């Protein structure tokens, strides 16, 4: 499959989250990233815009009863930046995790100015 987008991680937060996950969850995360890279329109089941966050999205990984989330955003349309991730048992996104992602997104844009 041809890649439409490039997905990269900013700093080491995503990698740290990934390493803590069981292999099956890691595989599902990679499949979700592949969908983001290759599908013209990514279904909301994989990627959902978070309202009121100025461009923040969450990639959603569901395996059994575990729901993993990885915050990300688009830079120049074709580049997806992965931020922090967490595992959640409920539909609500913890404010602490969202605030961390918003802070990381700001750091990313600040680092690009330098």
DSSP file (Angstrom, degrees, kcal/mol; ACC not computed):
  #  RESIDUE AA STRUCTURE BP1 BP2  ACC     N-H-->O    O-->H-N    N-H-->O    O-->H-N    TCO  KAPPA ALPHA  PHI   PSI    X-CA   Y-CA   Z-CA
    1    1 A X              0   0    0      0, 0.0     2,-0.3     0, 0.0    37,-0.0   0.000 360.0 360.0 360.0 142.0    0.0    0.0    0.0
    2    2 A X        -     0   0    0     36,-0.1     2,-0.4     1,-0.1     0, 0.0  -0.586 360.0-121.8 -82.3 139.1    1.2    3.5   -0.8
    3    3 A X        +     0   0    0     -2,-0.3    35,-0.2     1,-0.2     3,-0.1  -0.664  27.8 177.3 -82.8 131.1    1.8    5.9    2.0
    4    4 A X  S    S+     0   0    0     33,-3.6     2,-0.3    -2,-0.4    34,-0.2   0.740  71.9  28.1 -96.5 -34.7   -0.3    9.1    1.9
    5    5 A X  S    S-     0   0    0     32,-2.1     2,-0.5    31,-0.0    74,-0.2  -0.854  71.9-131.1-126.4 160.0    1.0   10.5    5.2
    6    6 A X  E     -a   79   0A   0     72,-3.0    74,-3.5    -2,-0.3     2,-0.5  -0.948  19.2-156.7-110.6 133.5    4.2   10.1    7.2
    7    7 A X  E     +a   80   0A   0     -2,-0.5     2,-0.3    72,-0.2    74,-0.2  -0.945  19.1 166.6-113.1 125.4    3.9    9.4   10.9
    8    8 A X  E     -a   81   0A   0     72,-2.8    74,-3.3    -2,-0.5     2,-0.4  -0.923  30.9-121.3-132.0 159.6    6.7   10.3   13.3
    9    9 A X  E     -a   82   0A   0     -2,-0.3     2,-0.5    72,-0.2    74,-0.2  -0.818  17.8-137.9-101.1 141.5    6.9   10.6   17.1
   10   10 A X    >   -     0   0    0     72,-2.6     3,-0.6    -2,-0.4     4,-0.4  -0.877  70.0 -28.9 -99.0 128.0    7.9   13.8   18.9
   11   11 A X  T 3  S-     0   0    0     -2,-0.5     4,-0.2     1,-0.2     3,-0.1  -0.267  99.7 -64.3  58.6-149.4   10.3   13.2   21.7
   12   12 A X  T 3> S+     0   0    0      1,-0.1     4,-2.2     2,-0.1    -1,-0.2   0.285 102.1 101.9-118.0  11.3   10.2    9.8   23.5
   13   13 A X  H <> S+     0   0    0     -3,-0.6     4,-2.1     2,-0.2    72,-0.3   0.912  85.0  46.1 -65.9 -44.2    6.7    9.8   25.0
   14   14 A X  H  > S+     0   0    0     -4,-0.4     4,-2.9    68,-0.2    -1,-0.2   0.938 113.2  49.6 -63.5 -46.3    5.0    7.6   22.4
   15   15 A X  H  > S+     0   0    0      1,-0.2     4,-2.4     2,-0.2    -2,-0.2   0.896 109.9  51.2 -60.4 -41.6    7.9    5.1   22.4
   16   16 A X  H  X S+     0   0    0     -4,-2.2     4,-0.9     2,-0.2    -1,-0.2   0.906 112.6  46.3 -62.7 -41.8    7.8    4.9   26.2
   17   17 A X  H >< S+     0   0    0     -4,-2.1     3,-0.6     1,-0.2     4,-0.5   0.930 111.9  51.4 -63.9 -46.3    4.1    4.2   26.1
   18   18 A X  H >< S+     0   0    0     -4,-2.9     3,-1.5     1,-0.2    -2,-0.2   0.901 105.0  55.1 -58.7 -44.8    4.5    1.6   23.3
   19   19 A X  H 3< S+     0   0    0     -4,-2.4    -1,-0.2     1,-0.3    -2,-0.2   0.769 103.2  56.8 -63.3 -26.4    7.2   -0.4   25.2
   20   20 A X  T << S+     0   0    0     -4,-0.9    -1,-0.3    -3,-0.6     2,-0.2   0.607  91.9  92.2 -79.8 -11.7    4.9   -0.8   28.2
   21   21 A X  S <  S-     0   0    0     -3,-1.5     5,-0.0    -4,-0.5    -3,-0.0  -0.536  84.7-104.7 -88.1 149.1    2.2   -2.5   26.1
   22   22 A X    >>  -     0   0    0     -2,-0.2     4,-2.4     1,-0.1     3,-0.5  -0.286  39.5-104.4 -61.8 157.2    1.8   -6.2   25.5
   23   23 A X  H 3> S+     0   0    0      1,-0.2     4,-2.8     2,-0.2     5,-0.2   0.871 120.6  54.7 -53.7 -43.3    2.8   -7.4   22.1
   24   24 A X  H 3> S+     0   0    0      1,-0.2     4,-1.8     2,-0.2    -1,-0.2   0.886 110.1  46.4 -60.9 -38.6   -0.8   -7.8   20.9
   25   25 A X  H <> S+     0   0    0     -3,-0.5     4,-2.5     2,-0.2    -1,-0.2   0.905 110.6  52.9 -69.6 -41.7   -1.5   -4.2   21.8
   26   26 A X  H  X S+     0   0    0     -4,-2.4     4,-2.4     1,-0.2    -2,-0.2   0.924 108.6  50.8 -57.8 -44.6    1.7   -3.1   20.1
   27   27 A X  H  X S+     0   0    0     -4,-2.8     4,-2.1     1,-0.2    -1,-0.2   0.910 110.2  49.0 -59.5 -42.6    0.7   -4.9   16.9
   28   28 A X  H  X S+     0   0    0     -4,-1.8     4,-2.1     2,-0.2    -1,-0.2   0.879 109.2  52.9 -65.8 -38.2   -2.7   -3.2   17.0
   29   29 A X  H  X S+     0   0    0     -4,-2.5     4,-2.4     2,-0.2    -2,-0.2   0.924 109.3  49.0 -62.0 -44.1   -1.0    0.2   17.5
   30   30 A X  H  X S+     0   0    0     -4,-2.4     4,-2.3     1,-0.2    -2,-0.2   0.874 109.8  51.8 -64.6 -36.4    1.1   -0.4   14.4
   31   31 A X  H  X S+     0   0    0     -4,-2.1     4,-2.0     2,-0.2    -1,-0.2   0.889 110.0  49.4 -65.6 -38.6   -1.9   -1.4   12.4
   32   32 A X  H  X S+     0   0    0     -4,-2.1     4,-2.1     2,-0.2    -2,-0.2   0.917 110.9  48.9 -66.0 -43.4   -3.7    1.8   13.4
   33   33 A X  H  X S+     0   0    0     -4,-2.4     4,-2.2     1,-0.2    -2,-0.2   0.899 109.5  53.3 -62.3 -40.4   -0.6    3.8   12.4
   34   34 A X  H  X S+     0   0    0     -4,-2.3     4,-2.1     1,-0.2     5,-0.2   0.902 107.5  50.9 -61.4 -40.9   -0.5    2.0    9.1
   35   35 A X  H  X S+     0   0    0     -4,-2.0     4,-2.5     1,-0.2    -1,-0.2   0.911 109.8  50.0 -61.9 -42.3   -4.2    2.9    8.5
   36   36 A X  H  < S+     0   0    0     -4,-2.1    -2,-0.2     1,-0.2    -1,-0.2   0.880 113.9  46.5 -63.3 -37.8   -3.4    6.6    9.3
   37   37 A X  H  < S+     0   0    0     -4,-2.2   -33,-3.6    -5,-0.2   -32,-2.1   0.840 124.6  27.8 -72.4 -33.4   -0.5    6.5    6.8
   38   38 A X  H  < S+     0   0    0     -4,-2.1     2,-0.4   -35,-0.2    -2,-0.2   0.704  95.3  88.0-110.5 -21.7   -2.3    4.7    3.9
   39   39 A X     <  -     0   0    0     -4,-2.5     3,-0.2    -5,-0.2   -35,-0.0  -0.656  60.2-147.8 -86.9 134.3   -6.0    5.5    4.0
   40   40 A X  S    S+     0   0    0     -2,-0.4     2,-0.6     1,-0.3    -1,-0.1   0.944  96.3  26.9 -60.7 -49.3   -7.3    8.6    2.2
   41   41 A X  S    S-     0   0    0     -3,-0.1     2,-0.5     0, 0.0    -1,-0.3  -0.960  84.5-147.9-116.7 113.2  -10.1    9.1    4.8
   42   42 A X        -     0   0    0     -2,-0.6     5,-0.1    -3,-0.2    -6,-0.1  -0.690  23.6-119.6 -82.9 123.2   -9.2    7.6    8.2
   43   43 A X    >>  -     0   0    0     -2,-0.5     4,-2.0     1,-0.1     3,-2.0  -0.230  17.7-118.0 -61.7 150.9  -12.4    6.3   10.0
   44   44 A X  T 34 S+     0   0    0      1,-0.3    -1,-0.1     2,-0.2    16,-0.1   0.728 111.9  71.7 -61.7 -21.7  -13.3    7.9   13.3
   45   45 A X  T 34 S+     0   0    0      1,-0.2    -1,-0.3     2,-0.1     3,-0.1   0.788 112.0  29.0 -64.6 -24.2  -12.8    4.4   14.9
   46   46 A X  T <4 S+     0   0    0     -3,-2.0    14,-2.6     1,-0.3     2,-0.4   0.784 132.4  23.0-100.4 -37.2   -9.1    5.0   14.3
   47   47 A X  E  <  -B   59   0A   0     -4,-2.0     2,-0.4    12,-0.3    -1,-0.3  -0.971  63.9-178.4-142.9 119.4   -8.6    8.7   14.5
   48   48 A X  E     -B   58   0A   0     10,-2.3    10,-2.4    -2,-0.4     2,-0.2  -0.969  24.5-129.7-126.2 130.6  -10.8   11.2   16.2
   49   49 A X  E     -B   57   0A   0     -2,-0.4     2,-0.7     8,-0.2     8,-0.2  -0.539  22.6-135.6 -72.0 138.8  -10.5   15.0   16.4
   50   50 A X    >   -     0   0    0      6,-2.8     3,-1.1    -2,-0.2     6,-0.4  -0.877  22.1-126.6-100.3 117.3  -10.8   16.4   19.9
   51   51 A X  T 3  S+     0   0    0     -2,-0.7     6,-0.0     1,-0.2    -1,-0.0  -0.276  87.4  18.5 -66.0 144.9  -13.0   19.4   20.0
   52   52 A X  T 3  S+     0   0    0      1,-0.1    -1,-0.2     0, 0.0     0, 0.0   0.690  96.9 100.9  73.6  20.1  -11.6   22.6   21.6
   53   53 A X  S <  S-     0   0    0     -3,-1.1    -2,-0.1     3,-0.2     4,-0.1   0.357  88.4-116.7-119.0   4.9   -8.0   21.5   21.3
   54   54 A X  S    S-     0   0    0      1,-0.2    -3,-0.1    -4,-0.1     0, 0.0   0.923  87.8 -24.7  62.3  46.3   -6.8   23.4   18.3
   55   55 A X  S    S+     0   0    0     -5,-0.3    19,-0.5     1,-0.3     2,-0.3   0.567  93.4 143.9 101.5   9.0   -6.0   20.4   16.1
   56   56 A X  E     - C   0  73A   0     -6,-0.4    -6,-2.8    17,-0.1    -1,-0.3  -0.650  23.9-176.2 -85.0 139.0   -5.3   17.6   18.5
   57   57 A X  E     -BC  49  72A   0     15,-3.2    15,-2.3    -2,-0.3     2,-0.4  -0.829  18.2-139.0-123.3 163.3   -6.5   14.1   17.6
   58   58 A X  E     -BC  48  71A   0    -10,-2.4   -10,-2.3    -2,-0.3     2,-0.4  -0.989   9.5-144.8-126.8 128.3   -6.5   10.8   19.4
   59   59 A X  E     -BC  47  70A   0     11,-3.4    11,-2.1    -2,-0.4     2,-0.5  -0.744  24.6-143.6 -82.0 132.6   -5.6    7.6   17.6
   60   60 A X  E     - C   0  69A   0    -14,-2.6     2,-0.5    -2,-0.4     9,-0.2  -0.878  18.9-175.3-111.3 128.4   -7.8    4.9   19.1
   61   61 A X  E     - C   0  68A   0      7,-3.1     7,-3.8    -2,-0.5     2,-0.5  -0.970   5.5-174.5-123.2 115.3   -6.6    1.3   19.7
   62   62 A X  E     + C   0  67A   0     -2,-0.5     2,-0.4     5,-0.2     5,-0.2  -0.946  11.9 164.3-116.7 125.7   -9.1   -1.2   21.0
   63   63 A X  E >   - C   0  66A   0      3,-2.6     3,-1.9    -2,-0.5     2,-0.3  -0.896  68.3 -50.7-139.5 107.4   -8.2   -4.7   21.9
   64   64 A X  T 3  S-     0   0    0     -2,-0.4    -1,-0.0     1,-0.3     0, 0.0  -0.498 121.5 -21.9  63.7-127.0  -10.7   -6.6   24.0
   65   65 A X  T 3  S+     0   0    0     -2,-0.3     2,-0.4    -3,-0.1    -1,-0.3   0.535 118.2  98.6 -91.8  -7.1  -11.7   -4.4   26.9
   66   66 A X  E <   -C   63   0A   0     -3,-1.9    -3,-2.6    21,-0.0     2,-0.5  -0.658  53.5-167.4 -84.2 133.6   -8.5   -2.3   26.7
   67   67 A X  E     -CD  62  88A   0     21,-1.2    21,-3.5    -2,-0.4     2,-0.3  -0.956   5.5-167.4-121.0 112.0   -8.7    1.0   24.9
   68   68 A X  E     -CD  61  87A   0     -7,-3.8    -7,-3.1    -2,-0.5     2,-0.4  -0.746   2.2-165.5 -96.1 146.1   -5.4    2.6   24.1
   69   69 A X  E     -CD  60  86A   0     17,-3.0    17,-2.3    -2,-0.3     2,-0.4  -0.994   8.4-170.9-131.7 139.3   -5.2    6.2   23.0
   70   70 A X  E     -CD  59  85A   0    -11,-2.1   -11,-3.4    -2,-0.4    15,-0.2  -0.987  20.4-136.9-128.7 122.0   -2.3    8.1   21.4
   71   71 A X  E     +C   58   0A   0     13,-2.7    12,-3.3    -2,-0.4     2,-0.3  -0.512  36.5 154.3 -75.2 144.2   -2.5   11.8   21.0
   72   72 A X  E     -CD  57  82A   0    -15,-2.3   -15,-3.2    10,-0.2     2,-0.3  -0.958  22.7-159.9-157.4 172.1   -1.3   13.2   17.7
   73   73 A X  E     -CD  56  81A   0      8,-1.4     8,-3.1    -2,-0.3     2,-0.4  -0.976  25.2-106.2-154.6 163.7   -1.8   16.1   15.3
   74   74 A X  E     - D   0  80A   0    -19,-0.5     2,-0.5    -2,-0.3     6,-0.2  -0.761  22.9-166.1 -95.5 138.8   -1.2   17.0   11.6
   75   75 A X  E  > S- D   0  79A   0      4,-3.3     4,-1.2    -2,-0.4     3,-0.4  -0.986  80.5 -11.9-123.4 119.4    1.7   19.3   10.5
   76   76 A X  T  4 S-     0   0    0     -2,-0.5     2,-1.8     1,-0.2    -1,-0.1   0.790 111.2 -85.9  59.4  30.1    1.4   20.5    7.0
   77   77 A X  T  4 S+     0   0    0      2,-0.2    -1,-0.2     1,-0.2     3,-0.0  -0.079 125.6  58.0  75.7 -40.7   -1.4   18.0    6.3
   78   78 A X  T  4 S+     0   0    0     -2,-1.8   -72,-3.0    -3,-0.4     2,-0.5   0.466  90.4  75.0-105.7  -3.0    0.8   15.0    5.3
   79   79 A X  E  <  -aD   6  75A   0     -4,-1.2    -4,-3.3   -74,-0.2     2,-0.5  -0.948  61.3-162.1-116.0 124.0    2.9   14.7    8.5
   80   80 A X  E     -aD   7  74A   0    -74,-3.5   -72,-2.8    -2,-0.5     2,-0.6  -0.916   6.8-153.8-108.1 126.9    1.3   13.2   11.6
   81   81 A X  E     -aD   8  73A   0     -8,-3.1    -8,-1.4    -2,-0.5     2,-0.3  -0.885   7.2-148.2-104.3 119.9    3.1   13.8   14.9
   82   82 A X  E     +aD   9  72A   0    -74,-3.3   -72,-2.6    -2,-0.6   -68,-0.2  -0.695  22.1 171.9 -87.0 137.8    2.6   11.2   17.7
   83   83 A X  E     -     0   0A   0    -12,-3.3     2,-0.1     1,-0.4    -1,-0.1   0.140  45.3 -24.0-114.4-130.4    2.7   12.5   21.2
   84   84 A X  E     -     0   0A   0     13,-0.2   -13,-2.7   -71,-0.1    -1,-0.4  -0.412  56.2-158.6 -85.4 162.4    1.9   10.7   24.5
   85   85 A X  E     + D   0  70A   0    -72,-0.3     2,-0.3   -15,-0.2   -15,-0.2  -0.910  10.2 178.8-136.3 164.9   -0.4    7.7   24.9
   86   86 A X  E     - D   0  69A   0    -17,-2.3   -17,-3.0    -2,-0.3     2,-0.5  -0.978  28.2-117.4-158.4 161.6   -2.4    6.0   27.7
   87   87 A X  E     - D   0  68A   0     -2,-0.3     2,-0.4   -19,-0.2   -19,-0.2  -0.916  33.4-172.8-107.4 134.9   -4.7    3.0   28.3
   88   88 A X  E     - D   0  67A   0    -21,-3.5   -21,-1.2    -2,-0.5     5,-0.0  -0.968  27.4-162.6-131.9 140.9   -8.2    3.9   29.4
   89   89 A X  S    S+     0   0    0     -2,-0.4     2,-0.2   -23,-0.1    -1,-0.1   0.548  79.7  53.3 -95.1 -10.5  -11.1    1.7   30.5
   90   90 A X  S    S-     0   0    0      2,-0.3    -2,-0.1   -23,-0.1   -23,-0.0  -0.677  86.4-114.0-119.9 173.6  -13.7    4.4   29.9
   91   91 A X  S    S+     0   0    0     -2,-0.2     2,-0.3     2,-0.1    -1,-0.1   0.669  87.7  96.1 -79.3 -17.8  -14.8    6.7   27.0
   92   92 A X  S    S-     0   0    0      1,-0.1     2,-0.5     0, 0.0    -2,-0.3  -0.549  72.9-134.0 -79.7 136.6  -13.6    9.8   28.8
   93   93 A X        -     0   0    0     -2,-0.3     2,-0.2    -5,-0.0    -2,-0.1  -0.776  27.9-115.1 -86.7 125.1  -10.2   11.2   28.1
   94   94 A X    >>  -     0   0    0     -2,-0.5     4,-2.0     1,-0.2     3,-0.5  -0.409  16.3-138.0 -61.6 128.2   -8.3   12.1   31.3
   95   95 A X  H 3> S+     0   0    0      1,-0.2     4,-2.9     2,-0.2     5,-0.2   0.851 102.3  59.8 -54.9 -36.5   -7.7   15.9   31.4
   96   96 A X  H 3> S+     0   0    0      1,-0.2     4,-1.8     2,-0.2    -1,-0.2   0.914 107.7  44.6 -59.5 -43.5   -4.2   15.3   32.7
   97   97 A X  H <> S+     0   0    0     -3,-0.5     4,-2.1     2,-0.2    -1,-0.2   0.901 113.9  49.1 -68.2 -41.2   -3.3   13.3   29.6
   98   98 A X  H  X S+     0   0    0     -4,-2.0     4,-2.4     2,-0.2    -2,-0.2   0.909 110.2  50.9 -65.8 -41.4   -4.9   15.8   27.3
   99   99 A X  H  X S+     0   0    0     -4,-2.9     4,-2.2     1,-0.2    -1,-0.2   0.888 108.7  52.3 -62.9 -38.7   -3.1   18.8   28.9
  100  100 A X  H  X S+     0   0    0     -4,-1.8     4,-2.4    -5,-0.2    -1,-0.2   0.919 110.0  48.8 -61.9 -43.2    0.2   16.9   28.5
  101  101 A X  H  X S+     0   0    0     -4,-2.1     4,-2.5     2,-0.2    -2,-0.2   0.903 110.2  50.4 -64.0 -42.1   -0.5   16.4   24.8
  102  102 A X  H  X S+     0   0    0     -4,-2.4     4,-1.9     1,-0.2    -1,-0.2   0.903 111.3  49.3 -62.6 -40.7   -1.4   20.1   24.3
  103  103 A X  H  X S+     0   0    0     -4,-2.2     4,-2.2     2,-0.2    -2,-0.2   0.911 111.4  48.9 -64.0 -43.4    1.8   21.1   26.1
  104  104 A X  H  X S+     0   0    0     -4,-2.4     4,-2.4     2,-0.2    -2,-0.2   0.886 108.3  53.7 -64.7 -38.8    3.8   18.7   23.8
  105  105 A X  H  X S+     0   0    0     -4,-2.5     4,-2.0     1,-0.2    -1,-0.2   0.914 109.5  48.5 -61.9 -42.2    2.2   20.1   20.7
  106  106 A X  H  X S+     0   0    0     -4,-1.9     4,-2.2     1,-0.2    -2,-0.2   0.903 110.3  51.7 -63.5 -41.6    3.2   23.6   21.7
  107  107 A X  H  X S+     0   0    0     -4,-2.2     4,-2.6     2,-0.2    -2,-0.2   0.888 107.2  54.1 -61.7 -39.6    6.7   22.4   22.4
  108  108 A X  H  X S+     0   0    0     -4,-2.4     4,-1.5     2,-0.2    -2,-0.2   0.949 111.1  43.6 -60.3 -50.3    6.9   20.8   18.9
  109  109 A X  H  X S+     0   0    0     -4,-2.0     4,-1.0     1,-0.2    -1,-0.2   0.857 113.2  52.8 -66.1 -33.7    5.9   24.1   17.2
  110  110 A X  H >X S+     0   0    0     -4,-2.2     4,-0.8     1,-0.2     3,-0.5   0.908 107.7  51.0 -65.4 -41.8    8.3   26.0   19.4
  111  111 A X  H 3< S+     0   0    0     -4,-2.6     3,-0.3     1,-0.2    -1,-0.2   0.801 104.9  57.7 -68.0 -27.9   11.2   23.7   18.5
  112  112 A X  H 3< S+     0   0    0     -4,-1.5    -1,-0.2     1,-0.2    -2,-0.2   0.796  99.9  58.5 -71.1 -27.4   10.4   24.2   14.8
  113  113 A X  H <<        0   0    0     -4,-1.0    -1,-0.2    -3,-0.5    -2,-0.2   0.804 360.0 360.0 -70.4 -28.5   10.9   28.0   15.1
  114  114 A X     <        0   0    0     -4,-0.8    -1,-0.2    -3,-0.3    -2,-0.2   0.492 360.0 360.0 -72.7 360.0   14.4   27.5   16.4
